[in-house]
Amino acid sequence: MNNSKPHIDLKIAGFSLVEMLVVLAIMSILFSMIMPAYKQQVAKVRISDAQSLLLQIQSQLERYRFDHHEYPKSLAQLRVYQQKEVESEGGYYKASLSEGAAACDYKSCYVLKAEPQNEQVTDSELELHSSGEKVGPW
């Protein structure tokens, strides 16, 4: 009987430093190409959040006008909101109601404004007028 231990040839397989650096370089190039597209999509989602809010408020304003034959002076008069400014679902914009053009009083005209909040203050404001005019990145 041979009591000697069998010789096991263990080769430790791994990555060399050069291989790791090549992989990191490729990943960073891909990341730098993908990041601007991602940021653009995030901005679109935030603007969509504001657009949705303005259209919901417009619907409530039209219901109020149908019932009272005039538009409210502020959003606080609407039963749904009960405050002067309404935050969008994502919290990226705040909407407020102001009077329409100088030749038009609040009873027959309005302007809904959505202003960007927090980190997206560089984004554009959106406006929705009672005439249907839309200002900003619609």
Secondary structure, 3 states (H helix, E strand, C coil): CCCCCCCCCCCCCCCCHHHHHHHHHHHHHHHHHHHHHHHHHHHHHHHHHHHHHHHHHHHHHHHHHHHHCCCCCCHHHCCCCCCCEEECCCCCEEEEEEECCCCCCCCCCEEEEEEECHHHCCCCCEEEECCCCEECCC
